[in-house]
Amino acid sequence: MHNGLPRLTEPMVRDNGALRVATWDEALDRAAAGLKAATEAKGGAGVGIFSCSKATNEMNFVAGKFARQVLKSNNIDSCNRT
């Protein structure tokens, strides 16, 4: 539990405004489709990455590399600034 609420144990997707349990393949396919639609509509300006200071340097490096190389976006931010 986190803050008195149970944690999610399986992926969920939204259909007609309601969440439902989904397979990992379906959830990842939807996430990829959303990123693709956003980048097709607005290029790199349509997406961004937010990383965390609690992640490893390597994880933050990979997040930045993914944003720049795959998503063609320089929109990368981190909680380090706060």
N, C-alpha and C positions, 0 to 999 in steps of 0.2 A: 504494500500500500504506500501511496505517496500523498501526503496531505489528507489522509483519511479516505482516499479514493483508490480503488483497485487499479492496477496498471493493465494496459492492453497486453494481451498475450498472443494476438493474431492480427493480421492486417485487416483493415476495414476500408471500404470504398463508399462513396455517396451515390445513391441512385434516387432521382426525383426528390432530392432534399433529405433523404433518410440514409443513415449509415447502416451498412450490413457487413457481415464477415465475408472476406474474400480469400482466395488463395494468394500466396506470395507472387506467383506468376502474373495473376490478374492485377494486383496492386502495383507491381513494378511496371507492367505494360502501361497502365494508366498514368503513372508518374512520368514515364518516358514520353508518352503521347502529349502530356501537358507541357513538358519542356520543349518538345519539338514544335508544338503549335505556337508557343510563346516566342521562340527564336525565329520561326518562319514569319510571324506577324511583325516583330519589331527588332529582329536581329539580336545582338548581344544586349541591347538596352531592355529587352523584354524579360530578362532573367537576372538572377543574382545569387550569390552564395553568402551565407552567414556562418562563420565558424566560431569556435569557442577557445578561450584561453586555457581551459582545462583539458583540451585535446592535446595530443602530442605534437611536437614540431613537425613530425613526418605526416601526421594526419592533416594538419593545417596546410602543409606544402602541397599535398595531393589535392586538397579541396581547391586551392588556388590554381593549380595546374589544370584541373578539370574545368574550372570556370573559364580560364583563358584559352585552352587548347580545344576543348570539346564544345563548350557553349559559346565561345567567341565573345566572352563578356569580361569586362574589367570591373564589374559590380561585385566587389568582394569586401565584406565587412566582418568585424569581429567584436566580441564583447570586451576585447582588450582596451578599446577606446573609452569605455564607460567608467 
